[in-house]
Amino acid sequence: MTGEEVRVLVYHQADDASSLRAAYREVSLALGDVPGLLGNELLESVVDPTGFVVASRWADLDAFSRWEQGPDHRRSTASLRPYRDPRLAHPFGVYRVTRTYPASLVR
């Protein structure tokens, strides 16, 4: 299905936040021209100093799937792979955006 934006969340764990931040920057630079990638963010847990999430925005599921199944996926994300959170059975999730509300409507 196309047309709906997709969010991909990849969960990481690191005792050394600076090394994870450096790996995130490296991966982000490598992904700068990937078709359909709208952007990404590094989120740091406020309750677990070792917990991190890389959240990426994709134009649609097809764009994400093409990149994920393509030849550059593993190479371009290799520096973050050692930080995948081993505490989780599934260290990532792919979510379709089905509803959004502007802040002015929820006040």
Protein Blocks (a to p, Z undefined) as FASTA:
>chain_A
ZZiacddddddddfblmlmmmmmmmmmmmmmmgghiabdcddddfkbmkbccdddddfbl
klmmmmmmmmklmmmmmmmmmmpcfkbfblcdcdddfbdcdfklmZZ
